[in-house]
Amino acid sequence: MKKTILGVWIASALSFSTMPHAMTNLDDQSLSDVTGQSLLNMTYVQGTNSGSMQQSNMGFYRLSLEGQLSLNANIKKLQLGCGGSKGAGCDIDIDNIALTGITTSKEAGAGASTDFVLNNPFIEFAIDNAATSSTRSVAGFRLGALSALGIMSIGSNADLTQLSDDTGINTLSGDIGIRVTNATLTNVSACVISTTAGCWLNGTANVADYSTTLIAKRSKTFSLTGMTAQASSSLLGLKLTNVNMNEIPYATTHQLMIADTDASGNYIATSNASLSLQSKNIYWQNVSDGSWRTIAAEKGWWISLPTTQFADLQMTQAVKLNAFAAIGGALGQEVNLAGVDLGQTPISNCFGSLKFC
């Protein structure tokens, strides 16, 4: 039996050695003609001097994962860039963050079985004087992804009719592209004087789809300016074309959808999302198309979310609108409203009786 097995092995070896397609050595030129797909990809990009970008002496080294990373994660407290040269406070200070997939359910644990998806995540370093070994230094680094899709749930909101109980974003630094879609102020009153007795009309106002980019620098509040709102017939059907909602606390943001929507209502992943730390202002590159960001990530920690949505806002907090300002607003004059509770609640991402996972 042993001799038979040995004979089979020898015959097999001889047959492989005589195969016409056996492996052969490749020279350097032949190897350079071979392409393939790797799990990890290293890229170097030279900086540029264009417009306000003066960083031609800077080189960018990016290590990316050619794959998809699915997350369902919770962070109890996120504080970055506290104190330092900027003084007291933090660049980013957020309580209770949950990363989940997109869901509209408000049931307990609705987000626990969904995933926040990062496509081609990467880490990147910005190096000053990259071509000179004696003087090169790290100017910054960032964590990012080619695209991201999901919902960032933040903080808590027990009462949708007031701001005093909202928790979540305490301070924020970054650039956030915001789309407001399907938003309604459900409790608007037109008032001659600020007392309840002076409010003689009551109704709703639908806010037209609206886009802006928020630039935050250790900010606690933001403003949405230049919005258009269509009042209900009980408010005389006035169309206000220059509405400003001022000083909205970031703490009332409880669902930040990291996605865009196409004409058919399908969700599209947000490109070029990142979190970075830099010792000076840096214009990072858009990984999706190789262009350069037009907004610099400023010194310290900085979050960049080019496309997010406040979707389906039903704002129930009472809004008092000066009647005379409303009439002027119908003629294109500014109408200024105080910030209100956006009416959002975070998606539940916990199983059972857990308070925060």
Summary of the structure (lengths in Angstrom):
residues: 357
radius of gyration: 27.6
end to end distance: 62.7
largest distance: 107.8
contacts: 1084
relative contact order: 0.17
helix: 11%
strand: 51%
